[in-house]
Amino acid sequence: QAQLVESGGGSVQPGGSLRLSCTSSTIIIQRNTAAWYRQAPGKERELVAGITPGTDTRYADSVKGRFTISRDIAKNTVYLQMNSLKSEDTAVYYCNVKAGYSYWGQGTQVTVTS
């Protein structure tokens, strides 16, 4: 069974930065569309950022200019660099890779609080 493993979440003050990582031992991430979603308490899961095999990227309006999605082909890893974090960015962040089937990571908590 394909697995996505996320890391990098944590607690940070407003204005701070975090970098999330998502890697897989069974899916070649560069060949598929990868994305980061997030779900805050009481809210629906929402798309944060996505990257295609051709490296086209898209972002939710709320994170444009602050977050950057990228890939490291050698490490088979997709990243989400999050800068200028705000309290409203607090959520569980999920990695998603569409490889015929939609695979999800286990989620990593990001908390932005003073």
Phi and psi restraints in degrees (range 20) as a CNS / XPLOR table:
assign (resid 1 and name C) (resid 2 and name N)
       (resid 2 and name CA) (resid 2 and name C) 1.0 -66.1 20.0 2
assign (resid 2 and name N) (resid 2 and name CA)
       (resid 2 and name C) (resid 3 and name N) 1.0 145.3 20.0 2
assign (resid 2 and name C) (resid 3 and name N)
       (resid 3 and name CA) (resid 3 and name C) 1.0 -133.3 20.0 2
assign (resid 3 and name N) (resid 3 and name CA)
       (resid 3 and name C) (resid 4 and name N) 1.0 140.7 20.0 2
assign (resid 3 and name C) (resid 4 and name N)
       (resid 4 and name CA) (resid 4 and name C) 1.0 -117.5 20.0 2
assign (resid 4 and name N) (resid 4 and name CA)
       (resid 4 and name C) (resid 5 and name N) 1.0 130.4 20.0 2
assign (resid 4 and name C) (resid 5 and name N)
       (resid 5 and name CA) (resid 5 and name C) 1.0 -118.3 20.0 2
assign (resid 5 and name N) (resid 5 and name CA)
       (resid 5 and name C) (resid 6 and name N) 1.0 121.4 20.0 2
assign (resid 5 and name C) (resid 6 and name N)
       (resid 6 and name CA) (resid 6 and name C) 1.0 -103.2 20.0 2
assign (resid 6 and name N) (resid 6 and name CA)
       (resid 6 and name C) (resid 7 and name N) 1.0 154.5 20.0 2
assign (resid 6 and name C) (resid 7 and name N)
       (resid 7 and name CA) (resid 7 and name C) 1.0 -155.8 20.0 2
assign (resid 7 and name N) (resid 7 and name CA)
       (resid 7 and name C) (resid 8 and name N) 1.0 167.0 20.0 2
assign (resid 7 and name C) (resid 8 and name N)
       (resid 8 and name CA) (resid 8 and name C) 1.0 107.8 20.0 2
assign (resid 8 and name N) (resid 8 and name CA)
       (resid 8 and name C) (resid 9 and name N) 1.0 -6.0 20.0 2
assign (resid 8 and name C) (resid 9 and name N)
       (resid 9 and name CA) (resid 9 and name C) 1.0 -70.9 20.0 2
assign (resid 9 and name N) (resid 9 and name CA)
       (resid 9 and name C) (resid 10 and name N) 1.0 173.3 20.0 2
assign (resid 9 and name C) (resid 10 and name N)
       (resid 10 and name CA) (resid 10 and name C) 1.0 162.1 20.0 2
assign (resid 10 and name N) (resid 10 and name CA)
       (resid 10 and name C) (resid 11 and name N) 1.0 -165.5 20.0 2
assign (resid 10 and name C) (resid 11 and name N)
       (resid 11 and name CA) (resid 11 and name C) 1.0 -111.5 20.0 2
assign (resid 11 and name N) (resid 11 and name CA)
       (resid 11 and name C) (resid 12 and name N) 1.0 136.0 20.0 2
assign (resid 11 and name C) (resid 12 and name N)
       (resid 12 and name CA) (resid 12 and name C) 1.0 -146.8 20.0 2
assign (resid 12 and name N) (resid 12 and name CA)
       (resid 12 and name C) (resid 13 and name N) 1.0 153.9 20.0 2
assign (resid 12 and name C) (resid 13 and name N)
       (resid 13 and name CA) (resid 13 and name C) 1.0 -79.9 20.0 2
assign (resid 13 and name N) (resid 13 and name CA)
       (resid 13 and name C) (resid 14 and name N) 1.0 156.9 20.0 2
assign (resid 13 and name C) (resid 14 and name N)
       (resid 14 and name CA) (resid 14 and name C) 1.0 -53.8 20.0 2
assign (resid 14 and name N) (resid 14 and name CA)
       (resid 14 and name C) (resid 15 and name N) 1.0 138.0 20.0 2
assign (resid 14 and name C) (resid 15 and name N)
       (resid 15 and name CA) (resid 15 and name C) 1.0 91.3 20.0 2
assign (resid 15 and name N) (resid 15 and name CA)
       (resid 15 and name C) (resid 16 and name N) 1.0 -11.3 20.0 2
assign (resid 15 and name C) (resid 16 and name N)
       (resid 16 and name CA) (resid 16 and name C) 1.0 -80.9 20.0 2
assign (resid 16 and name N) (resid 16 and name CA)
       (resid 16 and name C) (resid 17 and name N) 1.0 -177.0 20.0 2
assign (resid 16 and name C) (resid 17 and name N)
       (resid 17 and name CA) (resid 17 and name C) 1.0 -132.0 20.0 2
assign (resid 17 and name N) (resid 17 and name CA)
       (resid 17 and name C) (resid 18 and name N) 1.0 151.8 20.0 2
assign (resid 17 and name C) (resid 18 and name N)
       (resid 18 and name CA) (resid 18 and name C) 1.0 -144.8 20.0 2
assign (resid 18 and name N) (resid 18 and name CA)
       (resid 18 and name C) (resid 19 and name N) 1.0 154.4 20.0 2
assign (resid 18 and name C) (resid 19 and name N)
       (resid 19 and name CA) (resid 19 and name C) 1.0 -126.0 20.0 2
assign (resid 19 and name N) (resid 19 and name CA)
       (resid 19 and name C) (resid 20 and name N) 1.0 121.4 20.0 2
assign (resid 19 and name C) (resid 20 and name N)
       (resid 20 and name CA) (resid 20 and name C) 1.0 -93.8 20.0 2
assign (resid 20 and name N) (resid 20 and name CA)
       (resid 20 and name C) (resid 21 and name N) 1.0 145.4 20.0 2
assign (resid 20 and name C) (resid 21 and name N)
       (resid 21 and name CA) (resid 21 and name C) 1.0 -126.1 20.0 2
assign (resid 21 and name N) (resid 21 and name CA)
       (resid 21 and name C) (resid 22 and name N) 1.0 148.0 20.0 2
assign (resid 21 and name C) (resid 22 and name N)
       (resid 22 and name CA) (resid 22 and name C) 1.0 -141.6 20.0 2
assign (resid 22 and name N) (resid 22 and name CA)
       (resid 22 and name C) (resid 23 and name N) 1.0 122.1 20.0 2
assign (resid 22 and name C) (resid 23 and name N)
       (resid 23 and name CA) (resid 23 and name C) 1.0 -131.6 20.0 2
assign (resid 23 and name N) (resid 23 and name CA)
       (resid 23 and name C) (resid 24 and name N) 1.0 164.9 20.0 2
assign (resid 23 and name C) (resid 24 and name N)
       (resid 24 and name CA) (resid 24 and name C) 1.0 -143.5 20.0 2
assign (resid 24 and name N) (resid 24 and name CA)
       (resid 24 and name C) (resid 25 and name N) 1.0 146.1 20.0 2
assign (resid 24 and name C) (resid 25 and name N)
       (resid 25 and name CA) (resid 25 and name C) 1.0 -96.7 20.0 2
assign (resid 25 and name N) (resid 25 and name CA)
       (resid 25 and name C) (resid 26 and name N) 1.0 -5.7 20.0 2
assign (resid 25 and name C) (resid 26 and name N)
       (resid 26 and name CA) (resid 26 and name C) 1.0 -128.8 20.0 2
assign (resid 26 and name N) (resid 26 and name CA)
       (resid 26 and name C) (resid 27 and name N) 1.0 -15.0 20.0 2
assign (resid 26 and name C) (resid 27 and name N)
       (resid 27 and name CA) (resid 27 and name C) 1.0 -114.5 20.0 2
assign (resid 27 and name N) (resid 27 and name CA)
       (resid 27 and name C) (resid 28 and name N) 1.0 133.7 20.0 2
assign (resid 27 and name C) (resid 28 and name N)
       (resid 28 and name CA) (resid 28 and name C) 1.0 -85.5 20.0 2
assign (resid 28 and name N) (resid 28 and name CA)
       (resid 28 and name C) (resid 29 and name N) 1.0 103.0 20.0 2
assign (resid 28 and name C) (resid 29 and name N)
       (resid 29 and name CA) (resid 29 and name C) 1.0 -62.2 20.0 2
assign (resid 29 and name N) (resid 29 and name CA)
       (resid 29 and name C) (resid 30 and name N) 1.0 -37.3 20.0 2
assign (resid 29 and name C) (resid 30 and name N)
       (resid 30 and name CA) (resid 30 and name C) 1.0 -63.9 20.0 2
assign (resid 30 and name N) (resid 30 and name CA)
       (resid 30 and name C) (resid 31 and name N) 1.0 -21.6 20.0 2
assign (resid 30 and name C) (resid 31 and name N)
       (resid 31 and name CA) (resid 31 and name C) 1.0 -85.8 20.0 2
assign (resid 31 and name N) (resid 31 and name CA)
       (resid 31 and name C) (resid 32 and name N) 1.0 -2.7 20.0 2
assign (resid 31 and name C) (resid 32 and name N)
       (resid 32 and name CA) (resid 32 and name C) 1.0 -134.3 20.0 2
assign (resid 32 and name N) (resid 32 and name CA)
       (resid 32 and name C) (resid 33 and name N) 1.0 161.7 20.0 2
assign (resid 32 and name C) (resid 33 and name N)
       (resid 33 and name CA) (resid 33 and name C) 1.0 -75.4 20.0 2
assign (resid 33 and name N) (resid 33 and name CA)
       (resid 33 and name C) (resid 34 and name N) 1.0 127.8 20.0 2
assign (resid 33 and name C) (resid 34 and name N)
       (resid 34 and name CA) (resid 34 and name C) 1.0 -118.0 20.0 2
assign (resid 34 and name N) (resid 34 and name CA)
       (resid 34 and name C) (resid 35 and name N) 1.0 151.5 20.0 2
assign (resid 34 and name C) (resid 35 and name N)
       (resid 35 and name CA) (resid 35 and name C) 1.0 -152.9 20.0 2
assign (resid 35 and name N) (resid 35 and name CA)
       (resid 35 and name C) (resid 36 and name N) 1.0 160.8 20.0 2
assign (resid 35 and name C) (resid 36 and name N)
       (resid 36 and name CA) (resid 36 and name C) 1.0 -115.1 20.0 2
assign (resid 36 and name N) (resid 36 and name CA)
       (resid 36 and name C) (resid 37 and name N) 1.0 132.3 20.0 2
assign (resid 36 and name C) (resid 37 and name N)
       (resid 37 and name CA) (resid 37 and name C) 1.0 -118.4 20.0 2
assign (resid 37 and name N) (resid 37 and name CA)
       (resid 37 and name C) (resid 38 and name N) 1.0 165.6 20.0 2
assign (resid 37 and name C) (resid 38 and name N)
       (resid 38 and name CA) (resid 38 and name C) 1.0 -144.5 20.0 2
assign (resid 38 and name N) (resid 38 and name CA)
       (resid 38 and name C) (resid 39 and name N) 1.0 154.5 20.0 2
assign (resid 38 and name C) (resid 39 and name N)
       (resid 39 and name CA) (resid 39 and name C) 1.0 -138.8 20.0 2
assign (resid 39 and name N) (resid 39 and name CA)
       (resid 39 and name C) (resid 40 and name N) 1.0 117.5 20.0 2
assign (resid 39 and name C) (resid 40 and name N)
       (resid 40 and name CA) (resid 40 and name C) 1.0 -92.4 20.0 2
assign (resid 40 and name N) (resid 40 and name CA)
       (resid 40 and name C) (resid 41 and name N) 1.0 157.6 20.0 2
assign (resid 40 and name C) (resid 41 and name N)
       (resid 41 and name CA) (resid 41 and name C) 1.0 -55.3 20.0 2
assign (resid 41 and name N) (resid 41 and name CA)
       (resid 41 and name C) (resid 42 and name N) 1.0 129.2 20.0 2
assign (resid 41 and name C) (resid 42 and name N)
       (resid 42 and name CA) (resid 42 and name C) 1.0 77.3 20.0 2
assign (resid 42 and name N) (resid 42 and name CA)
       (resid 42 and name C) (resid 43 and name N) 1.0 5.0 20.0 2
assign (resid 42 and name C) (resid 43 and name N)
       (resid 43 and name CA) (resid 43 and name C) 1.0 -121.3 20.0 2
assign (resid 43 and name N) (resid 43 and name CA)
       (resid 43 and name C) (resid 44 and name N) 1.0 162.0 20.0 2
assign (resid 43 and name C) (resid 44 and name N)
       (resid 44 and name CA) (resid 44 and name C) 1.0 -78.2 20.0 2
assign (resid 44 and name N) (resid 44 and name CA)
       (resid 44 and name C) (resid 45 and name N) 1.0 156.5 20.0 2
assign (resid 44 and name C) (resid 45 and name N)
       (resid 45 and name CA) (resid 45 and name C) 1.0 -66.4 20.0 2
assign (resid 45 and name N) (resid 45 and name CA)
       (resid 45 and name C) (resid 46 and name N) 1.0 137.1 20.0 2
assign (resid 45 and name C) (resid 46 and name N)
       (resid 46 and name CA) (resid 46 and name C) 1.0 -131.2 20.0 2
assign (resid 46 and name N) (resid 46 and name CA)
       (resid 46 and name C) (resid 47 and name N) 1.0 150.2 20.0 2
assign (resid 46 and name C) (resid 47 and name N)
       (resid 47 and name CA) (resid 47 and name C) 1.0 -72.6 20.0 2
assign (resid 47 and name N) (resid 47 and name CA)
       (resid 47 and name C) (resid 48 and name N) 1.0 131.5 20.0 2
assign (resid 47 and name C) (resid 48 and name N)
       (resid 48 and name CA) (resid 48 and name C) 1.0 -100.7 20.0 2
assign (resid 48 and name N) (resid 48 and name CA)
       (resid 48 and name C) (resid 49 and name N) 1.0 -50.2 20.0 2
assign (resid 48 and name C) (resid 49 and name N)
       (resid 49 and name CA) (resid 49 and name C) 1.0 -159.5 20.0 2
assign (resid 49 and name N) (resid 49 and name CA)
       (resid 49 and name C) (resid 50 and name N) 1.0 150.4 20.0 2
assign (resid 49 and name C) (resid 50 and name N)
       (resid 50 and name CA) (resid 50 and name C) 1.0 -140.7 20.0 2
assign (resid 50 and name N) (resid 50 and name CA)
       (resid 50 and name C) (resid 51 and name N) 1.0 156.1 20.0 2
assign (resid 50 and name C) (resid 51 and name N)
       (resid 51 and name CA) (resid 51 and name C) 1.0 -141.4 20.0 2
assign (resid 51 and name N) (resid 51 and name CA)
       (resid 51 and name C) (resid 52 and name N) 1.0 132.6 20.0 2
assign (resid 51 and name C) (resid 52 and name N)
       (resid 52 and name CA) (resid 52 and name C) 1.0 -91.0 20.0 2
assign (resid 52 and name N) (resid 52 and name CA)
       (resid 52 and name C) (resid 53 and name N) 1.0 170.6 20.0 2
assign (resid 52 and name C) (resid 53 and name N)
       (resid 53 and name CA) (resid 53 and name C) 1.0 -58.4 20.0 2
assign (resid 53 and name N) (resid 53 and name CA)
       (resid 53 and name C) (resid 54 and name N) 1.0 -27.7 20.0 2
assign (resid 53 and name C) (resid 54 and name N)
       (resid 54 and name CA) (resid 54 and name C) 1.0 -86.7 20.0 2
assign (resid 54 and name N) (resid 54 and name CA)
       (resid 54 and name C) (resid 55 and name N) 1.0 9.0 20.0 2
assign (resid 54 and name C) (resid 55 and name N)
       (resid 55 and name CA) (resid 55 and name C) 1.0 68.8 20.0 2
assign (resid 55 and name N) (resid 55 and name CA)
       (resid 55 and name C) (resid 56 and name N) 1.0 16.8 20.0 2
assign (resid 55 and name C) (resid 56 and name N)
       (resid 56 and name CA) (resid 56 and name C) 1.0 -68.6 20.0 2
assign (resid 56 and name N) (resid 56 and name CA)
       (resid 56 and name C) (resid 57 and name N) 1.0 139.7 20.0 2
assign (resid 56 and name C) (resid 57 and name N)
       (resid 57 and name CA) (resid 57 and name C) 1.0 -124.3 20.0 2
assign (resid 57 and name N) (resid 57 and name CA)
       (resid 57 and name C) (resid 58 and name N) 1.0 155.7 20.0 2
assign (resid 57 and name C) (resid 58 and name N)
       (resid 58 and name CA) (resid 58 and name C) 1.0 -145.2 20.0 2
assign (resid 58 and name N) (resid 58 and name CA)
       (resid 58 and name C) (resid 59 and name N) 1.0 155.8 20.0 2
assign (resid 58 and name C) (resid 59 and name N)
       (resid 59 and name CA) (resid 59 and name C) 1.0 -138.9 20.0 2
assign (resid 59 and name N) (resid 59 and name CA)
       (resid 59 and name C) (resid 60 and name N) 1.0 150.4 20.0 2
assign (resid 59 and name C) (resid 60 and name N)
       (resid 60 and name CA) (resid 60 and name C) 1.0 -65.3 20.0 2
assign (resid 60 and name N) (resid 60 and name CA)
       (resid 60 and name C) (resid 61 and name N) 1.0 146.0 20.0 2
assign (resid 60 and name C) (resid 61 and name N)
       (resid 61 and name CA) (resid 61 and name C) 1.0 -56.6 20.0 2
assign (resid 61 and name N) (resid 61 and name CA)
       (resid 61 and name C) (resid 62 and name N) 1.0 -33.2 20.0 2
assign (resid 61 and name C) (resid 62 and name N)
       (resid 62 and name CA) (resid 62 and name C) 1.0 -69.3 20.0 2
assign (resid 62 and name N) (resid 62 and name CA)
       (resid 62 and name C) (resid 63 and name N) 1.0 -15.8 20.0 2
assign (resid 62 and name C) (resid 63 and name N)
       (resid 63 and name CA) (resid 63 and name C) 1.0 -117.8 20.0 2
assign (resid 63 and name N) (resid 63 and name CA)
       (resid 63 and name C) (resid 64 and name N) 1.0 -4.1 20.0 2
assign (resid 63 and name C) (resid 64 and name N)
       (resid 64 and name CA) (resid 64 and name C) 1.0 -57.0 20.0 2
assign (resid 64 and name N) (resid 64 and name CA)
       (resid 64 and name C) (resid 65 and name N) 1.0 133.7 20.0 2
assign (resid 64 and name C) (resid 65 and name N)
       (resid 65 and name CA) (resid 65 and name C) 1.0 85.8 20.0 2
assign (resid 65 and name N) (resid 65 and name CA)
       (resid 65 and name C) (resid 66 and name N) 1.0 -11.2 20.0 2
assign (resid 65 and name C) (resid 66 and name N)
       (resid 66 and name CA) (resid 66 and name C) 1.0 -115.4 20.0 2
assign (resid 66 and name N) (resid 66 and name CA)
       (resid 66 and name C) (resid 67 and name N) 1.0 -34.8 20.0 2
assign (resid 66 and name C) (resid 67 and name N)
       (resid 67 and name CA) (resid 67 and name C) 1.0 -109.9 20.0 2
assign (resid 67 and name N) (resid 67 and name CA)
       (resid 67 and name C) (resid 68 and name N) 1.0 148.7 20.0 2
assign (resid 67 and name C) (resid 68 and name N)
       (resid 68 and name CA) (resid 68 and name C) 1.0 -136.6 20.0 2
assign (resid 68 and name N) (resid 68 and name CA)
       (resid 68 and name C) (resid 69 and name N) 1.0 127.2 20.0 2
assign (resid 68 and name C) (resid 69 and name N)
       (resid 69 and name CA) (resid 69 and name C) 1.0 -99.3 20.0 2
assign (resid 69 and name N) (resid 69 and name CA)
       (resid 69 and name C) (resid 70 and name N) 1.0 140.8 20.0 2
assign (resid 69 and name C) (resid 70 and name N)
       (resid 70 and name CA) (resid 70 and name C) 1.0 -153.6 20.0 2
assign (resid 70 and name N) (resid 70 and name CA)
       (resid 70 and name C) (resid 71 and name N) 1.0 169.5 20.0 2
assign (resid 70 and name C) (resid 71 and name N)
       (resid 71 and name CA) (resid 71 and name C) 1.0 -129.2 20.0 2
assign (resid 71 and name N) (resid 71 and name CA)
       (resid 71 and name C) (resid 72 and name N) 1.0 149.7 20.0 2
assign (resid 71 and name C) (resid 72 and name N)
       (resid 72 and name CA) (resid 72 and name C) 1.0 -118.7 20.0 2
assign (resid 72 and name N) (resid 72 and name CA)
       (resid 72 and name C) (resid 73 and name N) 1.0 106.1 20.0 2
assign (resid 72 and name C) (resid 73 and name N)
       (resid 73 and name CA) (resid 73 and name C) 1.0 -63.6 20.0 2
assign (resid 73 and name N) (resid 73 and name CA)
       (resid 73 and name C) (resid 74 and name N) 1.0 -42.9 20.0 2
assign (resid 73 and name C) (resid 74 and name N)
       (resid 74 and name CA) (resid 74 and name C) 1.0 -61.6 20.0 2
assign (resid 74 and name N) (resid 74 and name CA)
       (resid 74 and name C) (resid 75 and name N) 1.0 -34.1 20.0 2
assign (resid 74 and name C) (resid 75 and name N)
       (resid 75 and name CA) (resid 75 and name C) 1.0 -95.0 20.0 2
assign (resid 75 and name N) (resid 75 and name CA)
       (resid 75 and name C) (resid 76 and name N) 1.0 -2.3 20.0 2
assign (resid 75 and name C) (resid 76 and name N)
       (resid 76 and name CA) (resid 76 and name C) 1.0 51.0 20.0 2
assign (resid 76 and name N) (resid 76 and name CA)
       (resid 76 and name C) (resid 77 and name N) 1.0 49.4 20.0 2
assign (resid 76 and name C) (resid 77 and name N)
       (resid 77 and name CA) (resid 77 and name C) 1.0 -134.2 20.0 2
assign (resid 77 and name N) (resid 77 and name CA)
       (resid 77 and name C) (resid 78 and name N) 1.0 141.7 20.0 2
assign (resid 77 and name C) (resid 78 and name N)
       (resid 78 and name CA) (resid 78 and name C) 1.0 -113.0 20.0 2
assign (resid 78 and name N) (resid 78 and name CA)
       (resid 78 and name C) (resid 79 and name N) 1.0 138.9 20.0 2
assign (resid 78 and name C) (resid 79 and name N)
       (resid 79 and name CA) (resid 79 and name C) 1.0 -117.2 20.0 2
assign (resid 79 and name N) (resid 79 and name CA)
       (resid 79 and name C) (resid 80 and name N) 1.0 157.3 20.0 2
assign (resid 79 and name C) (resid 80 and name N)
       (resid 80 and name CA) (resid 80 and name C) 1.0 -131.4 20.0 2
assign (resid 80 and name N) (resid 80 and name CA)
       (resid 80 and name C) (resid 81 and name N) 1.0 105.8 20.0 2
assign (resid 80 and name C) (resid 81 and name N)
       (resid 81 and name CA) (resid 81 and name C) 1.0 -86.3 20.0 2
assign (resid 81 and name N) (resid 81 and name CA)
       (resid 81 and name C) (resid 82 and name N) 1.0 122.7 20.0 2
assign (resid 81 and name C) (resid 82 and name N)
       (resid 82 and name CA) (resid 82 and name C) 1.0 -118.2 20.0 2
assign (resid 82 and name N) (resid 82 and name CA)
       (resid 82 and name C) (resid 83 and name N) 1.0 115.4 20.0 2
assign (resid 82 and name C) (resid 83 and name N)
       (resid 83 and name CA) (resid 83 and name C) 1.0 -115.6 20.0 2
assign (resid 83 and name N) (resid 83 and name CA)
       (resid 83 and name C) (resid 84 and name N) 1.0 164.2 20.0 2
assign (resid 83 and name C) (resid 84 and name N)
       (resid 84 and name CA) (resid 84 and name C) 1.0 49.1 20.0 2
assign (resid 84 and name N) (resid 84 and name CA)
       (resid 84 and name C) (resid 85 and name N) 1.0 47.7 20.0 2
assign (resid 84 and name C) (resid 85 and name N)
       (resid 85 and name CA) (resid 85 and name C) 1.0 -63.6 20.0 2
assign (resid 85 and name N) (resid 85 and name CA)
       (resid 85 and name C) (resid 86 and name N) 1.0 145.7 20.0 2
assign (resid 85 and name C) (resid 86 and name N)
       (resid 86 and name CA) (resid 86 and name C) 1.0 -121.1 20.0 2
assign (resid 86 and name N) (resid 86 and name CA)
       (resid 86 and name C) (resid 87 and name N) 1.0 162.3 20.0 2
assign (resid 86 and name C) (resid 87 and name N)
       (resid 87 and name CA) (resid 87 and name C) 1.0 -60.3 20.0 2
assign (resid 87 and name N) (resid 87 and name CA)
       (resid 87 and name C) (resid 88 and name N) 1.0 -32.7 20.0 2
assign (resid 87 and name C) (resid 88 and name N)
       (resid 88 and name CA) (resid 88 and name C) 1.0 -72.8 20.0 2
assign (resid 88 and name N) (resid 88 and name CA)
       (resid 88 and name C) (resid 89 and name N) 1.0 -5.0 20.0 2
assign (resid 88 and name C) (resid 89 and name N)
       (resid 89 and name CA) (resid 89 and name C) 1.0 -83.2 20.0 2
assign (resid 89 and name N) (resid 89 and name CA)
       (resid 89 and name C) (resid 90 and name N) 1.0 -6.7 20.0 2
assign (resid 89 and name C) (resid 90 and name N)
       (resid 90 and name CA) (resid 90 and name C) 1.0 -61.1 20.0 2
assign (resid 90 and name N) (resid 90 and name CA)
       (resid 90 and name C) (resid 91 and name N) 1.0 124.3 20.0 2
assign (resid 90 and name C) (resid 91 and name N)
       (resid 91 and name CA) (resid 91 and name C) 1.0 -178.3 20.0 2
assign (resid 91 and name N) (resid 91 and name CA)
       (resid 91 and name C) (resid 92 and name N) 1.0 171.8 20.0 2
assign (resid 91 and name C) (resid 92 and name N)
       (resid 92 and name CA) (resid 92 and name C) 1.0 -90.4 20.0 2
assign (resid 92 and name N) (resid 92 and name CA)
       (resid 92 and name C) (resid 93 and name N) 1.0 127.9 20.0 2
assign (resid 92 and name C) (resid 93 and name N)
       (resid 93 and name CA) (resid 93 and name C) 1.0 -103.2 20.0 2
assign (resid 93 and name N) (resid 93 and name CA)
       (resid 93 and name C) (resid 94 and name N) 1.0 133.8 20.0 2
assign (resid 93 and name C) (resid 94 and name N)
       (resid 94 and name CA) (resid 94 and name C) 1.0 -120.7 20.0 2
assign (resid 94 and name N) (resid 94 and name CA)
       (resid 94 and name C) (resid 95 and name N) 1.0 137.2 20.0 2
assign (resid 94 and name C) (resid 95 and name N)
       (resid 95 and name CA) (resid 95 and name C) 1.0 -87.9 20.0 2
assign (resid 95 and name N) (resid 95 and name CA)
       (resid 95 and name C) (resid 96 and name N) 1.0 141.9 20.0 2
assign (resid 95 and name C) (resid 96 and name N)
       (resid 96 and name CA) (resid 96 and name C) 1.0 -136.4 20.0 2
assign (resid 96 and name N) (resid 96 and name CA)
       (resid 96 and name C) (resid 97 and name N) 1.0 135.0 20.0 2
assign (resid 96 and name C) (resid 97 and name N)
       (resid 97 and name CA) (resid 97 and name C) 1.0 -131.6 20.0 2
assign (resid 97 and name N) (resid 97 and name CA)
       (resid 97 and name C) (resid 98 and name N) 1.0 127.3 20.0 2
assign (resid 97 and name C) (resid 98 and name N)
       (resid 98 and name CA) (resid 98 and name C) 1.0 -97.8 20.0 2
assign (resid 98 and name N) (resid 98 and name CA)
       (resid 98 and name C) (resid 99 and name N) 1.0 105.0 20.0 2
assign (resid 98 and name C) (resid 99 and name N)
       (resid 99 and name CA) (resid 99 and name C) 1.0 -130.6 20.0 2
assign (resid 99 and name N) (resid 99 and name CA)
       (resid 99 and name C) (resid 100 and name N) 1.0 65.5 20.0 2
assign (resid 99 and name C) (resid 100 and name N)
       (resid 100 and name CA) (resid 100 and name C) 1.0 82.3 20.0 2
assign (resid 100 and name N) (resid 100 and name CA)
       (resid 100 and name C) (resid 101 and name N) 1.0 -40.0 20.0 2
assign (resid 100 and name C) (resid 101 and name N)
       (resid 101 and name CA) (resid 101 and name C) 1.0 -126.5 20.0 2
assign (resid 101 and name N) (resid 101 and name CA)
       (resid 101 and name C) (resid 102 and name N) 1.0 153.3 20.0 2
assign (resid 101 and name C) (resid 102 and name N)
       (resid 102 and name CA) (resid 102 and name C) 1.0 -91.3 20.0 2
assign (resid 102 and name N) (resid 102 and name CA)
       (resid 102 and name C) (resid 103 and name N) 1.0 111.3 20.0 2
assign (resid 102 and name C) (resid 103 and name N)
       (resid 103 and name CA) (resid 103 and name C) 1.0 -99.6 20.0 2
assign (resid 103 and name N) (resid 103 and name CA)
       (resid 103 and name C) (resid 104 and name N) 1.0 143.2 20.0 2
assign (resid 103 and name C) (resid 104 and name N)
       (resid 104 and name CA) (resid 104 and name C) 1.0 -125.4 20.0 2
assign (resid 104 and name N) (resid 104 and name CA)
       (resid 104 and name C) (resid 105 and name N) 1.0 144.7 20.0 2
assign (resid 104 and name C) (resid 105 and name N)
       (resid 105 and name CA) (resid 105 and name C) 1.0 -80.9 20.0 2
assign (resid 105 and name N) (resid 105 and name CA)
       (resid 105 and name C) (resid 106 and name N) 1.0 -180.0 20.0 2
assign (resid 105 and name C) (resid 106 and name N)
       (resid 106 and name CA) (resid 106 and name C) 1.0 -82.3 20.0 2
assign (resid 106 and name N) (resid 106 and name CA)
       (resid 106 and name C) (resid 107 and name N) 1.0 -13.4 20.0 2
assign (resid 106 and name C) (resid 107 and name N)
       (resid 107 and name CA) (resid 107 and name C) 1.0 95.3 20.0 2
assign (resid 107 and name N) (resid 107 and name CA)
       (resid 107 and name C) (resid 108 and name N) 1.0 145.8 20.0 2
assign (resid 107 and name C) (resid 108 and name N)
       (resid 108 and name CA) (resid 108 and name C) 1.0 -136.4 20.0 2
assign (resid 108 and name N) (resid 108 and name CA)
       (resid 108 and name C) (resid 109 and name N) 1.0 134.6 20.0 2
assign (resid 108 and name C) (resid 109 and name N)
       (resid 109 and name CA) (resid 109 and name C) 1.0 -81.1 20.0 2
assign (resid 109 and name N) (resid 109 and name CA)
       (resid 109 and name C) (resid 110 and name N) 1.0 132.2 20.0 2
assign (resid 109 and name C) (resid 110 and name N)
       (resid 110 and name CA) (resid 110 and name C) 1.0 -119.8 20.0 2
assign (resid 110 and name N) (resid 110 and name CA)
       (resid 110 and name C) (resid 111 and name N) 1.0 122.4 20.0 2
assign (resid 110 and name C) (resid 111 and name N)
       (resid 111 and name CA) (resid 111 and name C) 1.0 -123.0 20.0 2
assign (resid 111 and name N) (resid 111 and name CA)
       (resid 111 and name C) (resid 112 and name N) 1.0 124.4 20.0 2
assign (resid 111 and name C) (resid 112 and name N)
       (resid 112 and name CA) (resid 112 and name C) 1.0 -114.1 20.0 2
assign (resid 112 and name N) (resid 112 and name CA)
       (resid 112 and name C) (resid 113 and name N) 1.0 110.5 20.0 2
assign (resid 112 and name C) (resid 113 and name N)
       (resid 113 and name CA) (resid 113 and name C) 1.0 -152.5 20.0 2
assign (resid 113 and name N) (resid 113 and name CA)
       (resid 113 and name C) (resid 114 and name N) 1.0 148.1 20.0 2
